[in-house]
């Protein structure tokens, strides 16, 4: 028998994910699917304002991993990072619980300049992806709007997710988690509408996947995708 005829159309696959799970799974999916078939929609609920800049930890982890520059051992940021700016901020009396490395800072500065100039977060992400050489996978924020997750602890404190998770090491007991009811990014909705399959990545079901699905239009768009697959995160090995 001869070789099977080539497939004329390969369905597009969309991965909904947070940072750690997405950074681990996205490169493997790219290798399995081939170029230009994967779109990653990354959680924007973990985003925060830091020193006047918009920091997007989940987006950046996915971008750095696809570019082969992610620090997998640490679980965030760039490999071979230096910390001169952080150390100098500490010397000036600034709180440095949210660590931004020197090379990482350059990407936040570029993003901030674009956002101040009127670009959307989607547009800024596309530029950073191209500068990192990530051209065969589309990486999108779940929302262009400010859509940050908030935590209420059992002792009554109102915290940004990063304050609870990073600064307080996820130790305070949580009473409620408030997911932003913001509009989804138009490009994210368009990607889901064109998808043949959607994968819910191995990410926190509340603060990562839940924060994406809570955005306006996402849940309905996911339900319309013909194939829906959930990948469970691995906990304690």
C-alpha positions as CSV (number, residue, x, y, z in Angstrom):
1,X,0.0,0.0,0.0
2,X,1.1,3.5,-0.7
3,X,1.5,6.3,1.8
4,X,-1.8,7.9,2.9
5,X,-2.8,11.1,1.2
6,X,-1.7,14.3,3.0
7,X,-4.3,15.8,5.4
8,X,-5.5,19.0,3.7
9,X,-6.6,20.6,7.0
10,X,-5.3,20.2,10.5
11,X,-7.6,21.5,13.2
12,X,-6.4,24.3,15.4
13,X,-5.8,23.5,19.1
14,X,-6.3,26.0,21.9
15,X,-4.6,25.6,25.3
16,X,-6.2,27.4,28.3
17,X,-3.6,27.5,31.0
18,X,-1.7,29.2,33.9
19,X,2.0,29.8,34.0
20,X,3.6,26.7,35.5
21,X,1.4,24.1,33.8
22,X,1.4,26.1,30.5
23,X,5.2,26.5,30.5
24,X,5.6,22.7,30.9
25,X,2.9,21.6,28.4
26,X,3.0,24.2,25.6
27,X,6.5,23.3,24.2
28,X,5.4,19.6,24.2
29,X,2.2,20.3,22.4
30,X,4.0,22.4,19.8
31,X,6.4,19.5,19.2
32,X,3.4,17.1,18.9
33,X,1.2,19.3,16.7
34,X,3.7,21.0,14.5
35,X,4.0,24.7,13.7
36,X,1.1,27.1,13.5
37,X,-1.5,24.8,15.0
38,X,-1.4,25.8,18.7
39,X,-2.8,28.9,20.4
40,X,-2.1,29.4,24.1
41,X,-4.6,31.5,26.0
42,X,-2.8,32.4,29.3
43,X,-4.5,33.4,32.5
44,X,-4.3,37.2,33.2
45,X,-5.8,37.0,36.7
46,X,-2.3,36.7,38.2
47,X,-1.3,40.0,36.5
48,X,-0.3,42.9,38.9
49,X,0.9,46.4,38.8
50,X,4.5,46.7,40.0
51,X,6.5,49.9,40.1
52,X,4.1,51.4,37.5
53,X,4.5,48.4,35.2
54,X,2.0,45.7,34.2
55,X,3.6,42.3,35.1
56,X,2.0,39.2,33.5
57,X,3.6,36.2,35.2
58,X,1.6,33.5,33.4
59,X,2.0,35.0,29.9
60,X,5.7,35.5,30.4
61,X,6.3,31.9,31.7
62,X,4.6,30.5,28.6
63,X,6.6,32.8,26.3
64,X,9.9,32.1,28.0
65,X,9.3,28.4,27.9
66,X,8.4,28.4,24.2
67,X,11.6,30.5,23.6
68,X,13.7,28.0,25.5
69,X,14.6,30.5,28.1
70,X,12.3,29.7,31.1
71,X,13.9,28.8,34.4
72,X,12.2,25.5,34.9
73,X,14.0,24.8,38.2
74,X,12.7,28.0,39.8
75,X,9.3,27.7,38.0
76,X,9.2,31.3,36.8
77,X,11.4,33.9,35.1
78,X,14.4,33.6,32.9
79,X,17.4,31.3,33.2
80,X,20.7,32.8,34.2
81,X,19.0,35.8,35.7
82,X,20.8,38.5,37.7
83,X,19.2,40.6,40.5
84,X,21.0,43.9,40.7
85,X,17.8,46.0,40.3
86,X,16.0,44.0,43.0
87,X,18.9,44.3,45.4
88,X,19.2,48.1,44.8
89,X,15.4,48.5,45.4
90,X,15.9,46.7,48.7
91,X,18.7,49.0,49.6
92,X,16.3,51.9,48.9
93,X,13.8,50.5,51.3
94,X,11.4,49.0,48.8
95,X,9.6,45.8,49.4
96,X,11.0,43.1,47.2
97,X,8.8,40.1,47.9
98,X,7.8,40.0,44.2
99,X,11.2,39.3,42.5
100,X,11.8,40.8,39.1
101,X,15.2,39.9,37.5
102,X,17.2,42.3,35.5
103,X,16.6,40.6,32.1
104,X,13.0,40.0,33.0
105,X,12.6,43.7,33.7
106,X,13.4,44.6,30.1
107,X,10.3,42.8,28.9
108,X,8.1,44.5,31.5
109,X,9.5,47.9,30.4
110,X,8.8,47.2,26.7
111,X,5.3,46.0,27.5
112,X,4.7,49.1,29.7
113,X,5.8,51.5,27.0
114,X,3.5,49.8,24.4
115,X,0.5,49.9,26.8
116,X,1.1,53.6,27.6
117,X,1.2,54.2,23.8
118,X,-2.3,52.7,23.4
119,X,-1.5,49.1,22.4
120,X,-3.6,46.3,23.8
121,X,-2.0,43.6,26.0
122,X,-2.6,41.2,23.0
123,X,-0.6,43.5,20.7
124,X,2.2,43.9,23.3
125,X,2.3,40.1,23.8
126,X,2.6,39.5,20.0
127,X,5.5,41.9,19.8
128,X,7.3,40.3,22.8
129,X,6.7,36.8,21.3
130,X,8.3,37.9,18.0
131,X,11.3,39.4,19.8
132,X,11.7,36.1,21.7
133,X,11.5,34.2,18.4
134,X,8.2,32.5,19.3
135,X,6.6,32.6,15.8
136,X,5.1,29.1,15.4
137,X,2.7,29.3,18.4
138,X,0.2,32.1,19.1
139,X,0.3,33.3,22.7
140,X,-2.6,35.4,23.9
141,X,-3.7,37.0,27.2
142,X,-7.1,35.8,28.3
143,X,-8.1,39.5,28.7
144,X,-6.8,42.8,27.6
145,X,-8.5,44.5,30.5
146,X,-7.4,44.6,34.1
147,X,-8.8,41.3,35.4
148,X,-6.9,40.5,38.6
149,X,-7.9,37.8,41.0
150,X,-8.6,38.9,44.6
151,X,-8.5,36.8,47.8
152,X,-10.4,37.3,51.1
153,X,-8.7,35.5,54.0
154,X,-10.5,34.0,56.9
155,X,-9.1,36.8,59.1
156,X,-10.8,39.4,56.9
157,X,-7.9,40.7,54.8
158,X,-8.4,41.7,51.2
159,X,-5.4,40.6,49.1
160,X,-4.3,40.6,45.5
161,X,-3.7,37.0,44.5
162,X,0.1,37.6,44.2
163,X,0.2,39.1,47.8
164,X,-1.5,35.9,49.1
165,X,0.4,33.5,46.9
166,X,3.9,34.9,46.7
167,X,4.3,37.4,49.6
168,X,2.3,35.3,52.2
169,X,3.4,31.9,50.6
170,X,-0.3,30.8,50.2
171,X,-0.4,30.3,54.0
172,X,-3.4,32.4,55.1
173,X,-6.7,30.4,55.0
174,X,-8.9,31.6,52.1
175,X,-12.5,32.5,52.7
176,X,-13.4,33.6,49.2
177,X,-11.7,33.9,45.8
178,X,-13.1,36.7,43.5
179,X,-12.5,36.2,39.8
180,X,-12.8,39.2,37.6
181,X,-15.9,39.5,35.4
182,X,-14.0,41.3,32.7
183,X,-14.4,41.0,28.9
184,X,-12.3,38.3,27.3
185,X,-9.7,39.5,24.8
186,X,-11.3,39.5,21.3
187,X,-8.4,37.5,19.9
188,X,-8.9,34.8,22.6
189,X,-12.5,34.5,21.7
190,X,-11.7,34.3,18.0
191,X,-9.2,31.6,18.6
192,X,-11.7,29.5,20.5
193,X,-14.3,30.0,17.7
194,X,-11.9,28.7,15.1
195,X,-10.6,25.8,17.2
196,X,-11.2,22.1,16.6
197,X,-10.0,21.2,20.1
198,X,-9.5,23.0,23.4
199,X,-7.3,21.7,26.2
200,X,-7.8,22.8,29.8
201,X,-4.2,22.7,30.9
202,X,-2.7,21.2,34.1
203,X,-3.2,24.4,36.1
204,X,-5.0,25.5,39.3
205,X,-8.7,24.9,38.6
206,X,-9.7,28.1,40.5
207,X,-7.0,30.7,40.2
208,X,-5.8,29.8,36.6
209,X,-8.5,27.9,34.6
210,X,-11.3,29.4,36.7
211,X,-10.0,32.9,36.1
212,X,-10.0,32.4,32.4
213,X,-13.4,30.7,32.2
214,X,-14.9,33.5,34.3
215,X,-14.3,36.1,31.6
216,X,-17.2,37.2,29.5
217,X,-17.8,34.9,26.6
218,X,-15.1,32.3,27.4
219,X,-17.3,29.5,28.9
220,X,-19.8,29.7,26.0
221,X,-17.0,29.6,23.4
222,X,-15.4,26.6,25.1
223,X,-18.7,24.7,25.1
224,X,-18.9,25.1,21.3
225,X,-15.5,23.6,20.6
226,X,-16.0,20.1,19.2
227,X,-13.3,18.4,21.2
228,X,-12.6,19.4,24.9
229,X,-9.8,17.8,26.9
230,X,-8.8,18.4,30.5
231,X,-5.3,17.6,31.7
232,X,-5.1,17.1,35.4
233,X,-2.2,18.7,37.3
234,X,0.1,16.5,39.2
235,X,0.2,17.1,43.0
236,X,2.8,15.6,45.4
237,X,4.3,13.6,42.6
